[in-house]
Amino acid sequence: MWSDLVGALALVMVIEGLMPFLAPERWREWLLQIVTIDGRTLRVFGGVMIAIGLFLLNWVN
């Protein structure tokens, strides 16, 4: 169980690190755009991402 959790977190770190590594200037531009988005929109986006992630986890298992 713990090894699966650590493995999943490690994979998230690899995926999250790809953009700053491959295209740091574009990544910085995206971050500046995200700062201008209101909190409600970010919350909805986060909820949708969680729902998609849970669906994919359920589908894979």
PDBQT receptor file of N, H, CA, C and O in Angstrom, charges set to zero:
ATOM      1  N   MET A   1       0.823  -1.188   0.000  1.00  0.00    +0.000 N 
ATOM      2  CA  MET A   1       0.000   0.000   0.000  1.00  0.00    +0.000 C 
ATOM      3  C   MET A   1       0.871   1.257   0.000  1.00  0.00    +0.000 C 
ATOM      4  O   MET A   1       0.695   2.128  -0.852  1.00  0.00    +0.000 OA
ATOM      5  N   TRP A   2       1.809   1.360   0.948  1.00  0.00    +0.000 N 
ATOM      6  H   TRP A   2       1.952   0.653   1.640  1.00  0.00    +0.000 HD
ATOM      7  CA  TRP A   2       2.648   2.556   1.034  1.00  0.00    +0.000 C 
ATOM      8  C   TRP A   2       3.555   2.680  -0.188  1.00  0.00    +0.000 C 
ATOM      9  O   TRP A   2       3.811   3.785  -0.667  1.00  0.00    +0.000 OA
ATOM     10  N   SER A   3       4.039   1.545  -0.690  1.00  0.00    +0.000 N 
ATOM     11  H   SER A   3       3.831   0.647  -0.301  1.00  0.00    +0.000 HD
ATOM     12  CA  SER A   3       4.904   1.616  -1.870  1.00  0.00    +0.000 C 
ATOM     13  C   SER A   3       4.122   2.108  -3.089  1.00  0.00    +0.000 C 
ATOM     14  O   SER A   3       4.673   2.819  -3.929  1.00  0.00    +0.000 OA
ATOM     15  N   ASP A   4       2.838   1.735  -3.191  1.00  0.00    +0.000 N 
ATOM     16  H   ASP A   4       2.390   1.158  -2.508  1.00  0.00    +0.000 HD
ATOM     17  CA  ASP A   4       2.001   2.238  -4.290  1.00  0.00    +0.000 C 
ATOM     18  C   ASP A   4       1.805   3.743  -4.176  1.00  0.00    +0.000 C 
ATOM     19  O   ASP A   4       1.872   4.458  -5.175  1.00  0.00    +0.000 OA
ATOM     20  N   LEU A   5       1.564   4.223  -2.967  1.00  0.00    +0.000 N 
ATOM     21  H   LEU A   5       1.509   3.642  -2.154  1.00  0.00    +0.000 HD
ATOM     22  CA  LEU A   5       1.365   5.655  -2.751  1.00  0.00    +0.000 C 
ATOM     23  C   LEU A   5       2.631   6.443  -3.079  1.00  0.00    +0.000 C 
ATOM     24  O   LEU A   5       2.568   7.472  -3.752  1.00  0.00    +0.000 OA
ATOM     25  N   VAL A   6       3.763   5.967  -2.612  1.00  0.00    +0.000 N 
ATOM     26  H   VAL A   6       3.814   5.131  -2.065  1.00  0.00    +0.000 HD
ATOM     27  CA  VAL A   6       5.034   6.638  -2.895  1.00  0.00    +0.000 C 
ATOM     28  C   VAL A   6       5.325   6.592  -4.396  1.00  0.00    +0.000 C 
ATOM     29  O   VAL A   6       5.811   7.571  -4.961  1.00  0.00    +0.000 OA
ATOM     30  N   GLY A   7       5.033   5.471  -5.038  1.00  0.00    +0.000 N 
ATOM     31  H   GLY A   7       4.638   4.675  -4.578  1.00  0.00    +0.000 HD
ATOM     32  CA  GLY A   7       5.229   5.362  -6.481  1.00  0.00    +0.000 C 
ATOM     33  C   GLY A   7       4.355   6.331  -7.245  1.00  0.00    +0.000 C 
ATOM     34  O   GLY A   7       4.801   6.945  -8.214  1.00  0.00    +0.000 OA
ATOM     35  N   ALA A   8       3.092   6.476  -6.809  1.00  0.00    +0.000 N 
ATOM     36  H   ALA A   8       2.730   5.978  -6.022  1.00  0.00    +0.000 HD
ATOM     37  CA  ALA A   8       2.182   7.415  -7.461  1.00  0.00    +0.000 C 
ATOM     38  C   ALA A   8       2.658   8.852  -7.272  1.00  0.00    +0.000 C 
ATOM     39  O   ALA A   8       2.623   9.642  -8.215  1.00  0.00    +0.000 OA
ATOM     40  N   LEU A   9       3.100   9.196  -6.073  1.00  0.00    +0.000 N 
ATOM     41  H   LEU A   9       3.128   8.554  -5.307  1.00  0.00    +0.000 HD
ATOM     42  CA  LEU A   9       3.609  10.541  -5.821  1.00  0.00    +0.000 C 
ATOM     43  C   LEU A   9       4.876  10.817  -6.626  1.00  0.00    +0.000 C 
ATOM     44  O   LEU A   9       5.073  11.930  -7.113  1.00  0.00    +0.000 OA
ATOM     45  N   ALA A  10       5.724   9.819  -6.766  1.00  0.00    +0.000 N 
ATOM     46  H   ALA A  10       5.564   8.914  -6.371  1.00  0.00    +0.000 HD
ATOM     47  CA  ALA A  10       6.937   9.976  -7.572  1.00  0.00    +0.000 C 
ATOM     48  C   ALA A  10       6.586  10.217  -9.035  1.00  0.00    +0.000 C 
ATOM     49  O   ALA A  10       7.223  11.033  -9.700  1.00  0.00    +0.000 OA
ATOM     50  N   LEU A  11       5.579   9.515  -9.536  1.00  0.00    +0.000 N 
ATOM     51  H   LEU A  11       5.061   8.852  -8.995  1.00  0.00    +0.000 HD
ATOM     52  CA  LEU A  11       5.150   9.713 -10.913  1.00  0.00    +0.000 C 
ATOM     53  C   LEU A  11       4.572  11.114 -11.115  1.00  0.00    +0.000 C 
ATOM     54  O   LEU A  11       4.816  11.742 -12.145  1.00  0.00    +0.000 OA
ATOM     55  N   VAL A  12       3.817  11.601 -10.149  1.00  0.00    +0.000 N 
ATOM     56  H   VAL A  12       3.618  11.091  -9.312  1.00  0.00    +0.000 HD
ATOM     57  CA  VAL A  12       3.297  12.966 -10.216  1.00  0.00    +0.000 C 
ATOM     58  C   VAL A  12       4.448  13.958 -10.267  1.00  0.00    +0.000 C 
ATOM     59  O   VAL A  12       4.397  14.918 -11.036  1.00  0.00    +0.000 OA
ATOM     60  N   MET A  13       5.481  13.748  -9.466  1.00  0.00    +0.000 N 
ATOM     61  H   MET A  13       5.523  12.968  -8.841  1.00  0.00    +0.000 HD
ATOM     62  CA  MET A  13       6.627  14.650  -9.464  1.00  0.00    +0.000 C 
ATOM     63  C   MET A  13       7.341  14.652 -10.821  1.00  0.00    +0.000 C 
ATOM     64  O   MET A  13       7.776  15.701 -11.296  1.00  0.00    +0.000 OA
ATOM     65  N   VAL A  14       7.457  13.483 -11.435  1.00  0.00    +0.000 N 
ATOM     66  H   VAL A  14       7.104  12.631 -11.049  1.00  0.00    +0.000 HD
ATOM     67  CA  VAL A  14       8.093  13.403 -12.755  1.00  0.00    +0.000 C 
ATOM     68  C   VAL A  14       7.261  14.166 -13.777  1.00  0.00    +0.000 C 
ATOM     69  O   VAL A  14       7.800  14.953 -14.556  1.00  0.00    +0.000 OA
ATOM     70  N   ILE A  15       5.942  13.935 -13.778  1.00  0.00    +0.000 N 
ATOM     71  H   ILE A  15       5.504  13.296 -13.145  1.00  0.00    +0.000 HD
ATOM     72  CA  ILE A  15       5.070  14.604 -14.737  1.00  0.00    +0.000 C 
ATOM     73  C   ILE A  15       5.071  16.113 -14.508  1.00  0.00    +0.000 C 
ATOM     74  O   ILE A  15       5.146  16.883 -15.465  1.00  0.00    +0.000 OA
ATOM     75  N   GLU A  16       4.988  16.539 -13.254  1.00  0.00    +0.000 N 
ATOM     76  H   GLU A  16       4.927  15.913 -12.476  1.00  0.00    +0.000 HD
ATOM     77  CA  GLU A  16       4.981  17.972 -12.941  1.00  0.00    +0.000 C 
ATOM     78  C   GLU A  16       6.308  18.637 -13.297  1.00  0.00    +0.000 C 
ATOM     79  O   GLU A  16       6.335  19.828 -13.607  1.00  0.00    +0.000 OA
ATOM     80  N   GLY A  17       7.381  17.904 -13.259  1.00  0.00    +0.000 N 
ATOM     81  H   GLY A  17       7.359  16.936 -13.007  1.00  0.00    +0.000 HD
ATOM     82  CA  GLY A  17       8.691  18.474 -13.560  1.00  0.00    +0.000 C 
ATOM     83  C   GLY A  17       9.017  18.549 -15.039  1.00  0.00    +0.000 C 
ATOM     84  O   GLY A  17       9.996  19.187 -15.424  1.00  0.00    +0.000 OA
ATOM     85  N   LEU A  18       8.205  17.903 -15.878  1.00  0.00    +0.000 N 
ATOM     86  H   LEU A  18       7.410  17.385 -15.565  1.00  0.00    +0.000 HD
ATOM     87  CA  LEU A  18       8.511  17.894 -17.306  1.00  0.00    +0.000 C 
ATOM     88  C   LEU A  18       8.455  19.291 -17.935  1.00  0.00    +0.000 C 
ATOM     89  O   LEU A  18       9.371  19.676 -18.662  1.00  0.00    +0.000 OA
ATOM     90  N   MET A  19       7.403  20.042 -17.668  1.00  0.00    +0.000 N 
ATOM     91  H   MET A  19       6.659  19.730 -17.078  1.00  0.00    +0.000 HD
ATOM     92  CA  MET A  19       7.262  21.351 -18.307  1.00  0.00    +0.000 C 
ATOM     93  C   MET A  19       8.358  22.334 -17.898  1.00  0.00    +0.000 C 
ATOM     94  O   MET A  19       8.959  22.954 -18.775  1.00  0.00    +0.000 OA
ATOM     95  N   PRO A  20       8.645  22.504 -16.602  1.00  0.00    +0.000 N 
ATOM     96  CA  PRO A  20       9.732  23.433 -16.274  1.00  0.00    +0.000 C 
ATOM     97  C   PRO A  20      11.077  22.987 -16.829  1.00  0.00    +0.000 C 
ATOM     98  O   PRO A  20      11.945  23.819 -17.091  1.00  0.00    +0.000 OA
ATOM     99  N   PHE A  21      11.257  21.690 -17.011  1.00  0.00    +0.000 N 
ATOM    100  H   PHE A  21      10.552  21.013 -16.799  1.00  0.00    +0.000 HD
ATOM    101  CA  PHE A  21      12.519  21.184 -17.547  1.00  0.00    +0.000 C 
ATOM    102  C   PHE A  21      12.604  21.389 -19.058  1.00  0.00    +0.000 C 
ATOM    103  O   PHE A  21      13.634  21.825 -19.573  1.00  0.00    +0.000 OA
ATOM    104  N   LEU A  22      11.514  21.070 -19.768  1.00  0.00    +0.000 N 
ATOM    105  H   LEU A  22      10.677  20.716 -19.350  1.00  0.00    +0.000 HD
ATOM    106  CA  LEU A  22      11.539  21.117 -21.228  1.00  0.00    +0.000 C 
ATOM    107  C   LEU A  22      11.304  22.512 -21.792  1.00  0.00    +0.000 C 
ATOM    108  O   LEU A  22      11.921  22.887 -22.789  1.00  0.00    +0.000 OA
ATOM    109  N   ALA A  23      10.420  23.283 -21.167  1.00  0.00    +0.000 N 
ATOM    110  H   ALA A  23       9.919  22.979 -20.357  1.00  0.00    +0.000 HD
ATOM    111  CA  ALA A  23      10.081  24.608 -21.701  1.00  0.00    +0.000 C 
ATOM    112  C   ALA A  23       9.883  25.592 -20.548  1.00  0.00    +0.000 C 
ATOM    113  O   ALA A  23       8.750  25.970 -20.250  1.00  0.00    +0.000 OA
ATOM    114  N   PRO A  24      10.967  26.010 -19.899  1.00  0.00    +0.000 N 
ATOM    115  CA  PRO A  24      10.823  26.848 -18.705  1.00  0.00    +0.000 C 
ATOM    116  C   PRO A  24      10.159  28.200 -18.973  1.00  0.00    +0.000 C 
ATOM    117  O   PRO A  24       9.388  28.676 -18.140  1.00  0.00    +0.000 OA
ATOM    118  N   GLU A  25      10.439  28.821 -20.105  1.00  0.00    +0.000 N 
ATOM    119  H   GLU A  25      11.066  28.434 -20.782  1.00  0.00    +0.000 HD
ATOM    120  CA  GLU A  25       9.832  30.130 -20.382  1.00  0.00    +0.000 C 
ATOM    121  C   GLU A  25       8.330  30.007 -20.613  1.00  0.00    +0.000 C 
ATOM    122  O   GLU A  25       7.554  30.810 -20.095  1.00  0.00    +0.000 OA
ATOM    123  N   ARG A  26       7.922  29.013 -21.383  1.00  0.00    +0.000 N 
ATOM    124  H   ARG A  26       8.553  28.361 -21.804  1.00  0.00    +0.000 HD
ATOM    125  CA  ARG A  26       6.491  28.803 -21.632  1.00  0.00    +0.000 C 
ATOM    126  C   ARG A  26       5.783  28.443 -20.339  1.00  0.00    +0.000 C 
ATOM    127  O   ARG A  26       4.659  28.890 -20.110  1.00  0.00    +0.000 OA
ATOM    128  N   TRP A  27       6.416  27.643 -19.489  1.00  0.00    +0.000 N 
ATOM    129  H   TRP A  27       7.329  27.280 -19.676  1.00  0.00    +0.000 HD
ATOM    130  CA  TRP A  27       5.838  27.249 -18.199  1.00  0.00    +0.000 C 
ATOM    131  C   TRP A  27       5.618  28.485 -17.325  1.00  0.00    +0.000 C 
ATOM    132  O   TRP A  27       4.592  28.606 -16.655  1.00  0.00    +0.000 OA
ATOM    133  N   ARG A  28       6.581  29.391 -17.340  1.00  0.00    +0.000 N 
ATOM    134  H   ARG A  28       7.414  29.293 -17.884  1.00  0.00    +0.000 HD
ATOM    135  CA  ARG A  28       6.461  30.624 -16.568  1.00  0.00    +0.000 C 
ATOM    136  C   ARG A  28       5.287  31.470 -17.084  1.00  0.00    +0.000 C 
ATOM    137  O   ARG A  28       4.549  32.050 -16.288  1.00  0.00    +0.000 OA
ATOM    138  N   GLU A  29       5.113  31.542 -18.399  1.00  0.00    +0.000 N 
ATOM    139  H   GLU A  29       5.713  31.071 -19.046  1.00  0.00    +0.000 HD
ATOM    140  CA  GLU A  29       3.980  32.278 -18.977  1.00  0.00    +0.000 C 
ATOM    141  C   GLU A  29       2.652  31.667 -18.532  1.00  0.00    +0.000 C 
ATOM    142  O   GLU A  29       1.718  32.392 -18.189  1.00  0.00    +0.000 OA
ATOM    143  N   TRP A  30       2.567  30.339 -18.538  1.00  0.00    +0.000 N 
ATOM    144  H   TRP A  30       3.325  29.751 -18.817  1.00  0.00    +0.000 HD
ATOM    145  CA  TRP A  30       1.339  29.663 -18.100  1.00  0.00    +0.000 C 
ATOM    146  C   TRP A  30       1.036  29.973 -16.642  1.00  0.00    +0.000 C 
ATOM    147  O   TRP A  30      -0.114  30.221 -16.280  1.00  0.00    +0.000 OA
ATOM    148  N   LEU A  31       2.069  29.960 -15.809  1.00  0.00    +0.000 N 
ATOM    149  H   LEU A  31       3.003  29.759 -16.103  1.00  0.00    +0.000 HD
ATOM    150  CA  LEU A  31       1.858  30.258 -14.389  1.00  0.00    +0.000 C 
ATOM    151  C   LEU A  31       1.351  31.687 -14.194  1.00  0.00    +0.000 C 
ATOM    152  O   LEU A  31       0.486  31.930 -13.352  1.00  0.00    +0.000 OA
ATOM    153  N   LEU A  32       1.882  32.621 -14.962  1.00  0.00    +0.000 N 
ATOM    154  H   LEU A  32       2.585  32.424 -15.646  1.00  0.00    +0.000 HD
ATOM    155  CA  LEU A  32       1.410  34.003 -14.859  1.00  0.00    +0.000 C 
ATOM    156  C   LEU A  32      -0.044  34.134 -15.298  1.00  0.00    +0.000 C 
ATOM    157  O   LEU A  32      -0.782  34.955 -14.753  1.00  0.00    +0.000 OA
ATOM    158  N   GLN A  33      -0.462  33.336 -16.273  1.00  0.00    +0.000 N 
ATOM    159  H   GLN A  33       0.138  32.669 -16.716  1.00  0.00    +0.000 HD
ATOM    160  CA  GLN A  33      -1.856  33.344 -16.702  1.00  0.00    +0.000 C 
ATOM    161  C   GLN A  33      -2.755  32.724 -15.642  1.00  0.00    +0.000 C 
ATOM    162  O   GLN A  33      -3.867  33.204 -15.421  1.00  0.00    +0.000 OA
ATOM    163  N   ILE A  34      -2.295  31.673 -14.988  1.00  0.00    +0.000 N 
ATOM    164  H   ILE A  34      -1.392  31.284 -15.168  1.00  0.00    +0.000 HD
ATOM    165  CA  ILE A  34      -3.088  31.001 -13.956  1.00  0.00    +0.000 C 
ATOM    166  C   ILE A  34      -3.355  31.945 -12.789  1.00  0.00    +0.000 C 
ATOM    167  O   ILE A  34      -4.431  31.900 -12.192  1.00  0.00    +0.000 OA
ATOM    168  N   VAL A  35      -2.394  32.793 -12.461  1.00  0.00    +0.000 N 
ATOM    169  H   VAL A  35      -1.521  32.829 -12.946  1.00  0.00    +0.000 HD
ATOM    170  CA  VAL A  35      -2.551  33.733 -11.354  1.00  0.00    +0.000 C 
ATOM    171  C   VAL A  35      -3.740  34.665 -11.593  1.00  0.00    +0.000 C 
ATOM    172  O   VAL A  35      -4.369  35.120 -10.638  1.00  0.00    +0.000 OA
ATOM    173  N   THR A  36      -4.048  34.951 -12.847  1.00  0.00    +0.000 N 
ATOM    174  H   THR A  36      -3.537  34.582 -13.623  1.00  0.00    +0.000 HD
ATOM    175  CA  THR A  36      -5.141  35.885 -13.155  1.00  0.00    +0.000 C 
ATOM    176  C   THR A  36      -6.524  35.227 -13.129  1.00  0.00    +0.000 C 
ATOM    177  O   THR A  36      -7.534  35.929 -13.184  1.00  0.00    +0.000 OA
ATOM    178  N   ILE A  37      -6.586  33.908 -13.048  1.00  0.00    +0.000 N 
ATOM    179  H   ILE A  37      -5.765  33.339 -13.004  1.00  0.00    +0.000 HD
ATOM    180  CA  ILE A  37      -7.874  33.198 -13.044  1.00  0.00    +0.000 C 
ATOM    181  C   ILE A  37      -8.472  33.280 -11.645  1.00  0.00    +0.000 C 
ATOM    182  O   ILE A  37      -7.767  33.141 -10.645  1.00  0.00    +0.000 OA
ATOM    183  N   ASP A  38      -9.797  33.511 -11.587  1.00  0.00    +0.000 N 
ATOM    184  H   ASP A  38     -10.370  33.623 -12.399  1.00  0.00    +0.000 HD
ATOM    185  CA  ASP A  38     -10.435  33.635 -10.273  1.00  0.00    +0.000 C 
ATOM    186  C   ASP A  38     -10.493  32.281  -9.559  1.00  0.00    +0.000 C 
ATOM    187  O   ASP A  38     -10.402  31.226 -10.186  1.00  0.00    +0.000 OA
ATOM    188  N   GLY A  39     -10.644  32.340  -8.249  1.00  0.00    +0.000 N 
ATOM    189  H   GLY A  39     -10.717  33.198  -7.740  1.00  0.00    +0.000 HD
ATOM    190  CA  GLY A  39     -10.612  31.148  -7.409  1.00  0.00    +0.000 C 
ATOM    191  C   GLY A  39     -11.694  30.143  -7.727  1.00  0.00    +0.000 C 
ATOM    192  O   GLY A  39     -11.454  28.937  -7.668  1.00  0.00    +0.000 OA
ATOM    193  N   ARG A  40     -12.883  30.616  -8.064  1.00  0.00    +0.000 N 
ATOM    194  H   ARG A  40     -13.078  31.595  -8.112  1.00  0.00    +0.000 HD
ATOM    195  CA  ARG A  40     -13.989  29.703  -8.368  1.00  0.00    +0.000 C 
ATOM    196  C   ARG A  40     -13.671  28.845  -9.593  1.00  0.00    +0.000 C 
ATOM    197  O   ARG A  40     -13.932  27.642  -9.596  1.00  0.00    +0.000 OA
ATOM    198  N   THR A  41     -13.116  29.456 -10.619  1.00  0.00    +0.000 N 
ATOM    199  H   THR A  41     -12.904  30.434 -10.617  1.00  0.00    +0.000 HD
ATOM    200  CA  THR A  41     -12.758  28.717 -11.831  1.00  0.00    +0.000 C 
ATOM    201  C   THR A  41     -11.669  27.689 -11.536  1.00  0.00    +0.000 C 
ATOM    202  O   THR A  41     -11.732  26.558 -12.020  1.00  0.00    +0.000 OA
ATOM    203  N   LEU A  42     -10.684  28.076 -10.752  1.00  0.00    +0.000 N 
ATOM    204  H   LEU A  42     -10.633  28.994 -10.359  1.00  0.00    +0.000 HD
ATOM    205  CA  LEU A  42      -9.629  27.129 -10.383  1.00  0.00    +0.000 C 
ATOM    206  C   LEU A  42     -10.182  25.964  -9.573  1.00  0.00    +0.000 C 
ATOM    207  O   LEU A  42      -9.761  24.821  -9.749  1.00  0.00    +0.000 OA
ATOM    208  N   ARG A  43     -11.128  26.262  -8.683  1.00  0.00    +0.000 N 
ATOM    209  H   ARG A  43     -11.470  27.191  -8.540  1.00  0.00    +0.000 HD
ATOM    210  CA  ARG A  43     -11.743  25.214  -7.869  1.00  0.00    +0.000 C 
ATOM    211  C   ARG A  43     -12.521  24.233  -8.740  1.00  0.00    +0.000 C 
ATOM    212  O   ARG A  43     -12.440  23.020  -8.546  1.00  0.00    +0.000 OA
ATOM    213  N   VAL A  44     -13.275  24.768  -9.700  1.00  0.00    +0.000 N 
ATOM    214  H   VAL A  44     -13.340  25.753  -9.857  1.00  0.00    +0.000 HD
ATOM    215  CA  VAL A  44     -14.033  23.898 -10.614  1.00  0.00    +0.000 C 
ATOM    216  C   VAL A  44     -13.061  23.045 -11.432  1.00  0.00    +0.000 C 
ATOM    217  O   VAL A  44     -13.271  21.842 -11.591  1.00  0.00    +0.000 OA
ATOM    218  N   PHE A  45     -12.011  23.659 -11.943  1.00  0.00    +0.000 N 
ATOM    219  H   PHE A  45     -11.840  24.636 -11.814  1.00  0.00    +0.000 HD
ATOM    220  CA  PHE A  45     -11.013  22.911 -12.711  1.00  0.00    +0.000 C 
ATOM    221  C   PHE A  45     -10.394  21.802 -11.855  1.00  0.00    +0.000 C 
ATOM    222  O   PHE A  45     -10.242  20.670 -12.316  1.00  0.00    +0.000 OA
ATOM    223  N   GLY A  46     -10.039  22.127 -10.620  1.00  0.00    +0.000 N 
ATOM    224  H   GLY A  46     -10.162  23.046 -10.246  1.00  0.00    +0.000 HD
ATOM    225  CA  GLY A  46      -9.473  21.123  -9.720  1.00  0.00    +0.000 C 
ATOM    226  C   GLY A  46     -10.451  19.986  -9.450  1.00  0.00    +0.000 C 
ATOM    227  O   GLY A  46     -10.055  18.820  -9.427  1.00  0.00    +0.000 OA
ATOM    228  N   GLY A  47     -11.729  20.316  -9.244  1.00  0.00    +0.000 N 
ATOM    229  H   GLY A  47     -12.051  21.262  -9.262  1.00  0.00    +0.000 HD
ATOM    230  CA  GLY A  47     -12.740  19.280  -9.018  1.00  0.00    +0.000 C 
ATOM    231  C   GLY A  47     -12.908  18.373 -10.217  1.00  0.00    +0.000 C 
ATOM    232  O   GLY A  47     -13.046  17.158 -10.073  1.00  0.00    +0.000 OA
ATOM    233  N   VAL A  48     -12.896  18.965 -11.405  1.00  0.00    +0.000 N 
ATOM    234  H   VAL A  48     -12.784  19.952 -11.522  1.00  0.00    +0.000 HD
ATOM    235  CA  VAL A  48     -13.005  18.153 -12.626  1.00  0.00    +0.000 C 
ATOM    236  C   VAL A  48     -11.794  17.234 -12.755  1.00  0.00    +0.000 C 
ATOM    237  O   VAL A  48     -11.942  16.064 -13.108  1.00  0.00    +0.000 OA
ATOM    238  N   MET A  49     -10.615  17.744 -12.476  1.00  0.00    +0.000 N 
ATOM    239  H   MET A  49     -10.495  18.694 -12.189  1.00  0.00    +0.000 HD
ATOM    240  CA  MET A  49      -9.404  16.914 -12.548  1.00  0.00    +0.000 C 
ATOM    241  C   MET A  49      -9.451  15.767 -11.539  1.00  0.00    +0.000 C 
ATOM    242  O   MET A  49      -9.038  14.649 -11.850  1.00  0.00    +0.000 OA
ATOM    243  N   ILE A  50      -9.953  16.040 -10.335  1.00  0.00    +0.000 N 
ATOM    244  H   ILE A  50     -10.288  16.948 -10.083  1.00  0.00    +0.000 HD
ATOM    245  CA  ILE A  50     -10.092  14.987  -9.331  1.00  0.00    +0.000 C 
ATOM    246  C   ILE A  50     -11.069  13.926  -9.821  1.00  0.00    +0.000 C 
ATOM    247  O   ILE A  50     -10.801  12.730  -9.706  1.00  0.00    +0.000 OA
ATOM    248  N   ALA A  51     -12.207  14.363 -10.370  1.00  0.00    +0.000 N 
ATOM    249  H   ALA A  51     -12.425  15.335 -10.464  1.00  0.00    +0.000 HD
ATOM    250  CA  ALA A  51     -13.206  13.417 -10.862  1.00  0.00    +0.000 C 
ATOM    251  C   ALA A  51     -12.650  12.549 -11.991  1.00  0.00    +0.000 C 
ATOM    252  O   ALA A  51     -12.874  11.339 -12.023  1.00  0.00    +0.000 OA
ATOM    253  N   ILE A  52     -11.923  13.177 -12.915  1.00  0.00    +0.000 N 
ATOM    254  H   ILE A  52     -11.741  14.160 -12.890  1.00  0.00    +0.000 HD
ATOM    255  CA  ILE A  52     -11.322  12.413 -14.010  1.00  0.00    +0.000 C 
ATOM    256  C   ILE A  52     -10.289  11.424 -13.468  1.00  0.00    +0.000 C 
ATOM    257  O   ILE A  52     -10.233  10.273 -13.900  1.00  0.00    +0.000 OA
ATOM    258  N   GLY A  53      -9.480  11.881 -12.525  1.00  0.00    +0.000 N 
ATOM    259  H   GLY A  53      -9.525  12.816 -12.173  1.00  0.00    +0.000 HD
ATOM    260  CA  GLY A  53      -8.478  10.992 -11.928  1.00  0.00    +0.000 C 
ATOM    261  C   GLY A  53      -9.103   9.813 -11.212  1.00  0.00    +0.000 C 
ATOM    262  O   GLY A  53      -8.629   8.685 -11.344  1.00  0.00    +0.000 OA
ATOM    263  N   LEU A  54     -10.160  10.057 -10.456  1.00  0.00    +0.000 N 
ATOM    264  H   LEU A  54     -10.545  10.974 -10.348  1.00  0.00    +0.000 HD
ATOM    265  CA  LEU A  54     -10.844   8.958  -9.770  1.00  0.00    +0.000 C 
ATOM    266  C   LEU A  54     -11.474   7.986 -10.767  1.00  0.00    +0.000 C 
ATOM    267  O   LEU A  54     -11.425   6.771 -10.576  1.00  0.00    +0.000 OA
ATOM    268  N   PHE A  55     -12.067   8.534 -11.838  1.00  0.00    +0.000 N 
ATOM    269  H   PHE A  55     -12.107   9.521 -11.994  1.00  0.00    +0.000 HD
ATOM    270  CA  PHE A  55     -12.629   7.674 -12.878  1.00  0.00    +0.000 C 
ATOM    271  C   PHE A  55     -11.548   6.795 -13.499  1.00  0.00    +0.000 C 
ATOM    272  O   PHE A  55     -11.744   5.592 -13.671  1.00  0.00    +0.000 OA
ATOM    273  N   LEU A  56     -10.406   7.397 -13.834  1.00  0.00    +0.000 N 
ATOM    274  H   LEU A  56     -10.246   8.374 -13.694  1.00  0.00    +0.000 HD
ATOM    275  CA  LEU A  56      -9.320   6.624 -14.439  1.00  0.00    +0.000 C 
ATOM    276  C   LEU A  56      -8.777   5.572 -13.492  1.00  0.00    +0.000 C 
ATOM    277  O   LEU A  56      -8.490   4.451 -13.912  1.00  0.00    +0.000 OA
ATOM    278  N   LEU A  57      -8.630   5.916 -12.212  1.00  0.00    +0.000 N 
ATOM    279  H   LEU A  57      -8.863   6.827 -11.871  1.00  0.00    +0.000 HD
ATOM    280  CA  LEU A  57      -8.176   4.922 -11.240  1.00  0.00    +0.000 C 
ATOM    281  C   LEU A  57      -9.147   3.748 -11.143  1.00  0.00    +0.000 C 
ATOM    282  O   LEU A  57      -8.739   2.588 -11.090  1.00  0.00    +0.000 OA
ATOM    283  N   ASN A  58     -10.436   4.074 -11.120  1.00  0.00    +0.000 N 
ATOM    284  H   ASN A  58     -10.767   5.017 -11.162  1.00  0.00    +0.000 HD
ATOM    285  CA  ASN A  58     -11.454   3.017 -11.061  1.00  0.00    +0.000 C 
ATOM    286  C   ASN A  58     -11.427   2.172 -12.325  1.00  0.00    +0.000 C 
ATOM    287  O   ASN A  58     -11.572   0.951 -12.257  1.00  0.00    +0.000 OA
ATOM    288  N   TRP A  59     -11.244   2.806 -13.475  1.00  0.00    +0.000 N 
ATOM    289  H   TRP A  59     -11.127   3.798 -13.530  1.00  0.00    +0.000 HD
ATOM    290  CA  TRP A  59     -11.233   2.098 -14.749  1.00  0.00    +0.000 C 
ATOM    291  C   TRP A  59     -10.015   1.160 -14.851  1.00  0.00    +0.000 C 
ATOM    292  O   TRP A  59     -10.127   0.035 -15.337  1.00  0.00    +0.000 OA
ATOM    293  N   VAL A  60      -8.864   1.641 -14.391  1.00  0.00    +0.000 N 
ATOM    294  H   VAL A  60      -8.774   2.555 -13.996  1.00  0.00    +0.000 HD
ATOM    295  CA  VAL A  60      -7.639   0.842 -14.470  1.00  0.00    +0.000 C 
ATOM    296  C   VAL A  60      -7.713  -0.358 -13.529  1.00  0.00    +0.000 C 
ATOM    297  O   VAL A  60      -7.256  -1.451 -13.864  1.00  0.00    +0.000 OA
ATOM    298  N   ASN A  61      -8.289  -0.142 -12.356  1.00  0.00    +0.000 N 
ATOM    299  H   ASN A  61      -8.659   0.746 -12.084  1.00  0.00    +0.000 HD
ATOM    300  CA  ASN A  61      -8.389  -1.247 -11.395  1.00  0.00    +0.000 C 
ATOM    301  C   ASN A  61      -9.678  -1.965 -11.630  1.00  0.00    +0.000 C 
ATOM    302  O   ASN A  61      -9.980  -2.936 -10.935  1.00  0.00    +0.000 OA
TER     303      ASN A  61
